[in-house]
């Protein structure tokens, strides 16, 4: 556990490189309602490329403390936490891999401390967000009761919400695994593993209309790969095209048959990331 400057304890994991080290460590940053378990399959693959991997759960989720000051549930605070975690681990520079909110954090880090980012992967996120995807997130984040009487019931509920993003995933095992990544056991029940207050800013509109392009422009000198779910409802192709116009060296991959957001272990995503890190 790592203690933040305001006294909260955050859960993190370090995966040592399992091959000869080939470059800076990799920091994996999850999405709004998720936690470090999102990277349980991805992190060992990165470690196998000769990279130390750090995964962390942001405040208010999983094994990390909930924040009594709900206003601190925002990407700026999360990013400061992660920079402090890198300091704690003695890491000067890392490759930042951010899914959704984690990608926003990566862009924020580029404004706070660009020298800390060796390379960046933005997973299904950009400086403009499709209103359709925002509406979908608002429809469920922090809104459901989030308590289930079995893991199967949890898997069924998660499939009802996320099935549109993974239409080819028809096996129950995938959805049970998804449930185990996003829920926990609590007094005989299965519950969503986050503080509902984390979604307050998104549910109420929050800062979704803020101009985020200056955050992306801060990445102009940082090698960057954008991973997009081909059927995503959050990252529009028009946004990717503008990102490419502003940053001609931007690398890009579409992941077939996946929406928001790829797990990064998909063949197309993994191949692009492996090449990008090499």
C-alpha atoms as one frame of an Amber mdcrd trajectory, in Angstrom:
protein
   0.000   0.000   0.000   1.082   3.571  -0.691   0.009   6.548   1.435  -0.970
   9.727  -0.377  -0.151  13.249   0.797  -3.649  13.530   2.305  -3.366  10.259
   4.198  -5.269   7.771   2.032  -3.816   4.342   1.345  -3.759   3.171  -2.259
  -3.424  -0.411  -3.447  -0.763  -1.059  -6.074   1.142  -3.993  -7.544   4.582
  -4.282  -9.072   5.238  -6.940 -11.697   9.006  -7.440 -12.106  10.322  -7.817
 -15.630  10.444 -11.515 -16.492  12.960 -11.028 -19.306  16.073  -8.891 -19.677
  15.023  -5.281 -19.095  14.437  -3.431 -22.348  13.310   0.019 -21.237  11.557
   2.183 -18.646   8.863   0.711 -16.405   5.208   0.799 -17.446   2.493   2.446
 -15.333  -1.051   1.187 -16.034  -3.981   3.472 -15.232  -7.568   2.180 -15.207
 -10.949   3.685 -16.079 -13.622   5.441 -14.017 -15.267   2.537 -12.165 -12.451
   0.034 -12.475  -9.304  -0.964 -10.565  -5.925  -2.636 -11.028  -7.551  -6.016
 -11.699  -8.255  -4.746 -15.224  -4.562  -5.336 -15.959  -4.159  -8.809 -14.406
  -3.889 -10.417 -17.853  -2.123  -7.534 -19.601   0.619  -6.726 -17.059   2.346
 -10.148 -17.177   2.529  -9.869 -20.982   4.283  -6.498 -20.661   6.606  -7.917
 -17.979   7.500 -10.640 -20.482   8.795  -7.935 -22.827  11.393  -6.950 -20.233
   9.505  -4.158 -18.514   8.688  -3.664 -14.857   4.952  -2.957 -14.601   3.132
  -0.933 -11.953  -0.641  -1.171 -11.670  -2.514   0.957  -9.162  -6.081   1.399
  -7.963  -7.167   5.012  -7.680  -8.768   6.305  -4.481 -12.367   5.207  -4.046
 -11.992   1.861  -5.793 -10.994  -1.712  -5.043  -8.434  -2.093  -2.277  -7.751
   1.638  -2.036  -9.282   3.889   0.605 -12.446   5.826  -0.098 -12.051   9.603
   0.110 -14.395  11.389   2.544 -13.892  14.551   0.475 -15.696  13.599  -2.709
 -14.441  16.694  -4.535 -11.025  15.017  -4.589 -12.383  12.330  -6.905 -10.982
  13.965 -10.022  -8.215  13.217 -12.570  -5.967  16.008 -11.295  -5.789  14.489
  -7.820  -5.460  10.961  -9.170  -2.545  12.074 -11.355  -0.764  13.707  -8.426
  -1.207  10.439  -6.522   0.411   8.477  -9.350   3.363  10.844  -9.719   3.896
  10.513  -5.972   3.706   6.721  -6.286   6.440   6.811  -8.932   8.538   8.934
  -6.548   7.893   6.393  -3.787   9.130   3.604  -6.071  12.160   5.599  -7.208
  10.996   5.742 -10.828  11.928   8.907 -12.732  10.273   8.057 -16.059   7.688
   5.522 -17.118   5.548   4.537 -20.046   2.006   5.600 -19.153  -0.776   3.304
 -20.409  -4.161   4.807 -19.603  -7.600   3.350 -20.281 -10.416   5.906 -20.547
 -10.064   7.995 -17.365  -6.507   6.681 -17.114  -5.837   8.236 -20.512  -7.167
  11.563 -19.260  -4.789  11.205 -16.312  -1.949  10.611 -18.769  -2.791  13.838
 -20.584  -2.972  15.675 -17.253   0.452  14.251 -16.351   1.792  15.686 -19.617
   0.852  19.155 -18.366   2.163  18.560 -14.827   5.383  16.653 -15.481   5.969
  15.756 -19.151   9.523  14.672 -18.349   8.085  11.742 -16.373   6.410  10.207
 -19.460   8.730   8.179 -21.680   5.883   7.112 -23.985   2.106   7.090 -23.711
  -0.742   4.809 -24.748  -4.223   6.353 -24.736  -6.786   3.554 -24.671 -10.109
   4.576 -26.223  -9.934   8.162 -25.035  -9.127  11.544 -26.511  -9.651  15.254
 -25.849 -13.221  15.092 -27.196 -15.824  12.620 -25.939 -18.805  11.393 -27.915
 -22.033  12.507 -26.124 -23.476   9.037 -26.795 -20.749   7.393 -24.716 -21.004
   9.989 -21.970 -24.757   9.390 -21.763 -24.148   5.653 -21.473 -21.676   6.141
 -18.616 -24.106   8.467 -16.844 -26.813   5.839 -17.188 -25.033   3.346 -14.941
 -22.038   4.814 -13.063 -23.013   5.259  -9.443 -26.680   4.693 -10.273 -27.257
   0.982  -9.705 -27.726  -0.723  -6.349 -24.621  -2.743  -7.178 -25.439  -5.692
  -4.912 -25.915  -9.220  -6.228 -26.660 -12.529  -4.523 -24.196 -14.518  -6.657
 -21.255 -14.103  -8.997 -23.475 -15.260 -11.846 -25.998 -12.517 -11.095 -23.160
  -9.995 -11.094 -21.862 -11.355 -14.409 -25.344 -11.119 -15.929 -25.696  -7.496
 -14.798 -22.278  -6.553 -16.150 -23.069  -8.251 -19.439 -26.313  -6.265 -19.688
 -24.310  -3.030 -19.391 -21.184  -3.963 -21.356 -22.429  -6.506 -23.867 -22.721
  -3.813 -26.529 -18.967  -3.201 -26.236 -18.023  -6.895 -26.565 -20.558  -8.413
 -28.980 -18.299 -11.350 -29.874 -17.904 -12.432 -26.238 -20.601 -15.075 -25.940
 -18.931 -17.348 -23.391 -20.118 -17.048 -19.806 -16.526 -17.418 -18.561 -15.622
 -14.005 -20.026 -18.418 -12.294 -18.113 -17.683 -14.128 -14.866 -14.069 -12.974
 -15.163 -15.312  -9.439 -15.893 -17.422  -9.630 -12.719 -14.452 -10.755 -10.633
 -12.461  -7.802 -11.976 -15.110  -5.221 -11.079 -16.817  -6.629  -7.981 -15.925
  -8.020  -4.556 -17.523 -10.145  -1.859 -19.025  -8.281   1.087 -20.970  -9.951
   3.901 -22.259 -12.743   1.710 -23.139 -10.487  -1.201 -21.320  -9.533  -4.400
 -20.964  -5.759  -4.717 -19.566  -3.336  -7.258 -16.076  -2.491  -6.079 -16.155
   1.311  -5.992 -17.503   4.248  -4.029 -20.596   5.496  -5.933 -19.437   9.053
  -5.245 -16.601   8.684  -7.784 -19.155   9.050 -10.567 -20.808  12.202  -9.222
 -19.048  14.653 -11.529 -19.842  12.571 -14.614 -23.428  11.873 -13.547 -24.115
  15.582 -13.021 -22.326  16.746 -16.130 -19.221  17.835 -14.241 -16.442  19.175
 -16.432 -17.281  17.162 -19.553 -17.625  20.399 -21.569 -14.155  21.648 -20.635
 -11.741  22.074 -23.570  -9.306  19.174 -23.207  -7.298  19.871 -26.362  -4.604
  21.796 -24.442  -3.978  18.604 -22.439  -3.418  16.624 -25.624  -1.284  19.389
 -27.128   0.997  19.082 -24.083   1.903  15.616 -25.416   3.418  16.967 -28.648
   6.922  15.752 -27.767   5.819  12.454 -26.161   5.675   9.354 -28.421   2.030
   8.341 -28.279  -0.134   5.439 -29.427  -3.926   5.696 -29.534  -5.844   2.426
 -29.202  -9.493   2.654 -30.239 -12.253   0.107 -29.991 -13.627  -0.041 -33.519
 -17.247   0.088 -32.296 -16.620   2.464 -29.390 -19.233   5.068 -28.539 -16.762
   7.350 -26.755 -13.777   8.081 -29.019 -14.958   9.411 -32.388 -12.863   8.882
 -35.520 -13.145  12.614 -36.187 -11.354  13.177 -32.866  -8.599  10.725 -33.818
  -8.175  12.501 -37.148  -7.773  15.857 -35.412  -5.298  14.297 -32.978  -3.301
  13.027 -35.961  -3.429  16.461 -37.590  -2.078  18.118 -34.446   0.469  15.373
 -33.796   1.626  13.860 -37.122   3.793  11.215 -35.426   0.804   9.816 -33.511
   0.465   6.041 -33.856  -3.017   4.557 -34.056  -4.781   1.190 -34.077  -8.445
   0.195 -34.318  -9.370  -2.963 -32.392 -12.040  -4.928 -34.324 -15.337  -5.948
 -32.714 -14.635  -4.111 -29.451 -16.239  -0.988 -28.009 -15.324   1.005 -24.922
 -12.813  -0.034 -23.882 -10.355  -2.692 -25.110  -8.610  -4.757 -22.427  -5.415
  -4.366 -24.527  -4.890  -8.123 -24.694  -6.841  -8.296 -27.977  -4.616  -9.359
 -30.882  -4.690  -5.998 -32.682  -4.138  -3.973 -29.504  -1.376  -6.210 -28.185
   0.482  -6.285 -31.503   0.412  -2.484 -31.741   1.552  -2.007 -28.146   4.358
  -4.521 -28.466   5.613  -2.797 -31.620   5.255   0.629 -29.976   7.305  -0.402
 -26.946   9.995  -1.972 -29.142
